[in-house]
Amino acid sequence: MKSPVDPASDARAFLEGLPLFAGLGEASLLTLARAGKFVQVEKGQFIFFQTDPSEKVYLVRSGLVSIVLVSQDGREMVINEMRPGDSFGEVGVLTGQPRSTSAIVRKEGVLLELPRQAFLSILGAEPVLARRMLDMTANRLRGSSERESALAFLDAQARLARLLLQLAELEEQKTEKGYVTISQEELAQRTGQTRQTVAKALGRWRRAGWLITGRGHIMLLNREKLEQLEQEWIL
């Protein structure tokens, strides 16, 4: 009979395996592990809403979480996706300001919640963690700038082509499935378009033989054509 796993030991092992927390002192890891809590999350569940108080940092153990910006007229745009090993919610915790985005679960999984005070106490005691946080924030800001540039300078088709190419590259780095798993609704949210606009573009590209679409799956057959669409607007 197996002995039950101690939650704090499980959390400590998980934290130590993440690049963000690797090399932290034993006392710091134990403090975070004891303060943290693993939670099961279901598809469609909101972790927090835009304007909520920033009370926790979240680490993805499994599943997929979308970071969503909601406009005043109710439109949603996905600005980032958090996969296993990623963290989110740090900016609000650091600044003390309300959440500037919402977080919604796209694929069920498990998150580790770290309370604000415990996280801030370790951040102040571990300079290496503070430096990594700065690097991570800078990388995300760079990604946000690229998305804003795409919205400002690329037309709808070019934005969609760019996203599909980026998703395909990401899938190839992590799996060998050979296709992108994403719905038309999510494509629309991530490119600032309507679902109908996305569906029409995918339909044209499917008839041209550039890709194959299935239920929630897209396989790219002619990346060169999609790259040309993107490059025409960049150049």
ABEGO torsion letter per residue (X at the ends): XBBBBBAAAAAAAAAAABAAABGBBAAAAAAAAAABBBBBBBBGBBABBBGBBBABBBBBABEBBBBBBBBAAGBBBBABBBBBGBBBGAAAAAAGBBBABBBBBABBBBBBBBBAAAAAAAAAABAAAAAAAAAAAAAAAAAAAAAAAAAAABBAAAAAAAAAAAAAAAAAAABAAGBBBBBAAAAAAAAGBBAAAAAAAAAAAAAAGABBBBBGBBBBABAAAAAAAAAAAAX
